[in-house]
Amino acid sequence: MMTHQWTKRIGRLAVLGIGILTGCASDKPDVGDIFKSYQGDLPGVAVMVIDNGEVVLDTTFGLADIANSTPVTRTTNFRLASVTKQFTAMCILILKERGQLEFTTTLDKIFPKFPKYGGKITIRHLLQHTSGLVAYESLMPDTVNTQVYDRDVLNMMMGQDTTYFEPGSDFRYSNSGYAVLAMVVESIGGKSFAGFLQEEIFQPLGMTNTVAFEDGISEVTNRAFGYTVHADSVSFTDQSPTSAVLGDGGIYSSIAELYKWDQALYGQQLVSAGLLQQAFTPALKNYGFGWRIDSYQGLLRMHHTGGTRGFRTVIQRFPENGFSVIILSNRNNSEVAPLADKLADLYLEQQKR
């Protein structure tokens, strides 16, 4: 693979995103201004808006790979970061549907060597970020320069003897919890976490180019590389020591494939409607199973963001309206959730007409 250890100088006008806007149909909102900072020879963005199964906006700006001047397309695969968590949760729902675990199953029942405190932590606690598990990132030395894996996170947790709080009593967003869930899937599902995702979710939904990336094992086709945009330069910032942890953020996918995921969540292709509804039921801090649940513009909204070295992502779903917004970007210092809000405002207003 080509190395990208470089920093590219860029002009002030490019930083400001001044360039040629992509034209839109006259009966649809012009979103060029919303995404002007992603245009030109800069790390880019892929955007999709879905209205009752119809793709009403499908547009891209900028570059997926600056070194090779590769533009972002609808099939460009971005690292989803924490948007991955909804897929990890779905793996657990599938195992639950098959009767292979319960939401009340505790960690000591799955991992017999887990310390005593694991007897108080249930699968539901892990899904809803109420386990109190110690953040694995805080246990990593500042000097670490090798990849950490989900099994390493599990081992870190087994090296602890306490939690931040009594499991179930409070909310603390936990990447550790979702890395441990990936290992639960491996332990009970009888195959690698990446393999389980592939066979039980991606293949059934036709998401043939979506992958939980394992260096040396799998490949990301049409890959977007991650960057950081500075005042007058762009740096390659694609991977970090935590990039190989899959359960909390290791999936790569595109807007074209996430369309299939979004639509599948209206049906029962993977699990029953009743079980899926549990994933969309808010608990502490309005968090379900891999989803945040709240209201926006007076409408029920299910959403999640993702942020990691080199990438920012967001998916917002308004299931009662059959409406969704998906934004994937390959830069780590530009929040995309506010952009999703702007798109939702534009199209929900149009939907009312």
C-alpha positions in Angstrom: 0.0 0.0 0.0 1.2 3.5 -0.8 2.4 5.4 2.2 0.9 8.8 2.9 3.3 10.2 5.5 3.3 13.7 4.2 1.8 17.2 4.7 0.4 19.1 1.7 0.4 22.9 1.5 -2.8 24.4 0.2 -3.9 27.9 -0.8 -6.0 30.1 1.4 -8.9 30.0 -1.1 -9.0 26.3 -0.9 -9.1 26.3 2.9 -12.1 28.6 2.7 -13.7 26.2 0.3 -14.1 28.7 -2.6 -14.7 26.7 -5.7 -17.2 25.5 -8.2 -20.4 24.2 -6.7 -22.1 21.0 -7.8 -25.4 21.8 -9.5 -28.7 20.5 -8.0 -32.0 20.0 -9.6 -34.2 23.1 -9.6 -36.8 21.5 -7.4 -34.4 20.5 -4.7 -32.5 22.6 -2.2 -29.0 23.7 -3.2 -26.7 22.3 -0.6 -23.4 23.6 -2.1 -23.1 26.3 0.5 -23.5 23.9 3.4 -20.5 21.8 2.1 -18.4 24.6 0.6 -15.4 23.9 2.9 -15.2 20.3 1.5 -14.8 21.3 -2.1 -11.7 21.4 -4.2 -8.5 19.5 -3.6 -9.4 18.8 0.1 -10.5 15.9 2.2 -14.1 15.4 1.1 -17.6 14.3 2.1 -20.4 12.0 0.9 -23.9 13.0 1.6 -27.3 11.2 1.2 -30.8 12.2 2.1 -33.5 9.5 2.0 -37.3 10.2 1.9 -39.6 7.2 2.2 -37.2 5.0 0.4 -36.3 7.5 -2.3 -32.8 9.0 -2.5 -33.6 12.7 -2.8 -30.0 13.8 -2.4 -26.9 11.9 -3.3 -23.9 14.1 -3.7 -20.1 14.2 -3.0 -17.4 16.8 -2.7 -13.6 16.7 -2.4 -11.1 14.0 -2.4 -10.9 10.5 -0.9 -7.2 10.2 -1.5 -5.3 13.4 -1.9 -2.0 11.8 -2.9 -3.6 10.3 -5.9 -6.3 13.0 -6.5 -9.0 10.4 -6.1 -12.4 12.0 -5.8 -15.1 11.0 -3.3 -17.9 9.0 -4.9 -21.1 7.5 -3.6 -19.3 4.1 -3.3 -16.3 5.6 -1.4 -15.8 3.7 1.9 -15.1 5.8 5.0 -14.3 4.6 8.4 -17.6 4.9 10.3 -16.0 5.4 13.7 -18.7 5.2 16.4 -21.5 4.8 13.8 -20.1 1.2 14.0 -21.8 0.7 17.4 -25.2 0.2 15.9 -23.8 -2.7 13.9 -22.2 -4.2 17.0 -25.5 -3.9 18.8 -27.2 -5.6 15.9 -24.9 -8.6 16.3 -26.0 -8.9 19.9 -29.7 -8.6 18.9 -29.1 -11.5 16.4 -27.6 -13.7 19.2 -30.5 -12.7 21.4 -33.0 -13.6 18.7 -31.4 -17.1 18.5 -31.6 -17.6 22.2 -27.9 -17.7 22.6 -27.8 -14.9 25.3 -30.0 -12.6 27.3 -29.7 -8.9 27.9 -29.4 -9.9 31.6 -26.4 -12.2 31.0 -23.4 -11.1 33.0 -19.8 -10.9 31.9 -18.6 -13.7 34.3 -21.1 -16.1 32.6 -19.5 -15.4 29.2 -15.9 -15.1 30.3 -15.4 -17.4 33.4 -12.0 -15.8 34.2 -13.4 -12.3 34.3 -12.9 -10.7 37.8 -15.6 -10.7 40.3 -17.0 -7.3 39.4 -18.0 -8.7 36.0 -20.9 -10.5 37.8 -22.6 -7.1 38.1 -22.2 -6.1 34.4 -24.9 -7.3 32.0 -25.1 -7.2 28.2 -27.7 -4.5 28.5 -25.3 -2.3 30.6 -22.7 -2.6 27.8 -25.2 -1.8 25.1 -26.5 1.3 26.9 -23.2 2.6 28.3 -24.2 2.0 31.9 -21.5 -0.6 32.7 -19.0 1.8 34.3 -16.1 0.0 32.7 -12.8 1.8 32.8 -12.0 3.6 29.5 -9.4 1.5 27.8 -7.9 4.6 26.2 -6.9 5.8 29.8 -5.0 2.6 30.3 -2.8 2.9 27.3 0.7 4.4 27.8 1.3 7.6 25.9 4.2 6.0 24.2 2.2 3.1 22.7 2.8 2.8 18.9 1.4 -0.6 18.2 -2.2 -1.5 17.3 -4.6 -2.4 20.1 -7.3 -5.0 19.4 -10.7 -5.8 20.9 -9.2 -8.8 22.7 -6.6 -6.5 24.2 -9.4 -4.3 25.5 -11.0 -7.3 27.1 -7.7 -8.2 28.7 -7.4 -4.7 30.0 -10.8 -4.9 31.6 -9.9 -8.3 33.2 -6.9 -6.6 34.7 -9.2 -4.1 36.6 -11.0 -4.8 39.8 -13.6 -1.9 39.8 -15.8 0.3 37.7 -16.4 4.1 37.6 -19.8 3.5 39.3 -22.2 0.8 40.2 -23.3 -0.8 36.9 -26.7 0.4 35.9 -26.7 3.4 38.1 -25.2 6.0 35.7 -24.3 6.7 32.1 -20.7 7.1 30.8 -20.1 6.7 27.1 -17.8 3.6 26.8 -15.7 2.4 23.9 -14.5 -0.3 26.3 -18.1 -1.6 26.5 -18.5 -2.0 22.8 -15.0 -3.6 22.3 -16.0 -6.1 25.0 -19.3 -6.7 23.1 -17.3 -7.6 20.0 -15.6 -10.3 22.1 -19.0 -11.4 23.4 -20.0 -11.9 19.7 -16.8 -13.9 19.1 -17.3 -16.1 22.2 -20.9 -16.9 21.7 -21.2 -16.6 17.9 -18.4 -19.0 17.2 -16.6 -16.9 14.6 -14.5 -13.7 14.5 -16.4 -10.5 15.0 -15.5 -9.3 11.5 -16.7 -12.7 10.1 -20.0 -12.5 12.1 -20.7 -9.0 10.7 -19.9 -10.2 7.2 -22.0 -13.3 7.3 -24.9 -12.2 9.4 -25.4 -8.6 8.5 -23.5 -7.4 5.4 -24.1 -10.3 3.1 -27.8 -10.7 3.9 -28.3 -6.9 3.2 -26.2 -6.9 0.1 -23.6 -4.6 1.7 -20.8 -6.4 -0.3 -18.2 -3.6 0.0 -18.7 -2.9 3.7 -16.1 -4.4 6.0 -14.8 -4.4 9.6 -11.2 -3.8 8.5 -8.4 -6.1 9.7 -5.0 -5.1 8.3 -3.5 -8.1 6.5 -6.8 -10.0 6.5 -9.3 -7.9 4.7 -9.2 -5.0 2.3 -11.2 -1.7 2.1 -12.1 -1.1 -1.6 -12.6 2.4 -2.8 -11.1 3.6 0.5 -11.1 7.1 1.8 -8.0 8.0 3.8 -8.2 10.2 6.8 -6.8 13.7 7.2 -6.5 16.8 9.4 -7.1 20.2 7.8 -5.0 23.0 9.2 -5.1 26.7 8.5 -2.8 26.3 5.4 -2.1 22.6 5.1 -3.5 19.1 5.2 -1.9 16.3 7.1 -2.4 12.6 6.6 -3.9 11.2 9.9 -5.5 8.0 8.9 -4.6 5.5 11.7 -3.9 5.5 15.4 -3.1 2.8 17.9 -6.8 2.3 18.5 -7.8 2.0 14.9 -7.8 -1.8 15.0 -10.4 -2.0 17.8 -13.5 -3.0 15.7 -16.4 -3.2 18.1 -16.4 0.5 18.9 -15.5 2.0 15.5 -13.8 -0.2 13.0 -16.3 -0.6 10.1 -15.8 1.0 6.7 -18.8 1.7 4.5 -20.3 4.1 1.9 -23.4 6.1 1.6 -24.6 3.7 -1.2 -24.3 0.8 1.3 -25.7 2.6 4.3 -28.8 3.2 2.3 -29.4 -0.6 2.4 -28.8 -0.5 6.2 -31.2 2.3 6.7 -33.9 0.6 4.8 -33.4 -2.7 6.5 -34.1 -1.1 9.8 -37.7 -0.6 8.7 -38.2 -4.3 8.3 -37.4 -7.6 9.9 -34.6 -8.8 7.6 -32.2 -9.3 10.5 -34.3 -9.6 13.7 -38.0 -9.3 14.7 -39.7 -5.9 15.0 -40.2 -6.3 18.7 -36.5 -7.0 19.4 -35.5 -4.2 17.1 -37.7 -1.8 19.0 -35.7 -2.5 22.1 -32.7 -1.1 20.4 -34.6 2.1 19.7 -35.9 2.4 23.3 -34.0 5.1 25.2 -32.5 4.5 28.7 -30.2 6.8 30.6 -29.2 9.9 28.6 -31.6 8.8 25.9 -29.3 6.1 24.7 -30.7 2.8 23.3 -28.6 0.0 21.8 -26.0 1.8 19.6 -28.4 4.7 19.0 -29.2 8.0 20.6 -33.0 8.7 20.7 -34.4 12.1 21.0 -36.7 14.6 19.2 -35.8 17.2 16.6 -38.2 19.6 15.1 -40.9 17.8 17.2 -40.1 14.5 15.5 -38.7 11.3 16.9 -35.1 11.0 15.9 -32.6 8.1 16.1 -29.0 9.1 15.5 -25.4 8.6 16.1 -22.1 10.4 15.3 -18.7 9.0 14.8 -15.3 10.7 15.3 -11.9 9.3 15.1 -8.4 10.1 13.7 -9.1 11.3 10.2 -12.9 10.8 10.0 -16.2 12.4 11.1 -19.6 10.7 10.4 -23.2 11.0 11.2 -26.5 9.2 10.6 -29.9 10.7 11.5 -33.1 8.7 11.1 -36.7 10.0 11.5 -38.5 6.7 11.3 -42.0 8.1 11.6 -41.4 10.2 8.6 -39.4 7.6 6.7 -36.6 10.2 6.5 -32.8 9.9 6.9 -29.6 11.9 6.6 -26.2 10.3 6.2 -22.9 12.2 6.0 -19.4 10.6 5.8 -16.2 12.7 5.8 -12.5 12.0 5.9 -11.3 14.8 8.0 -11.1 14.7 11.8 -11.5 18.4 12.8 -14.8 19.3 11.2 -18.0 18.3 12.9 -20.7 17.0 10.6 -23.7 16.7 13.0 -24.6 20.4 12.6 -24.5 19.9 8.8 -26.9 17.0 9.2 -29.2 19.3 11.2 -29.1 21.9 8.4 -30.0 19.2 5.8 -32.8 17.9 8.0 -34.2 21.4 8.3 -34.1 21.9 4.5 -35.7 18.6 3.6 -38.2 18.3 6.4 -39.5 21.7 5.5 -39.8 20.6 1.9 -41.5 17.4 3.1 -44.2 19.4 4.7 -45.2 21.1 1.5 
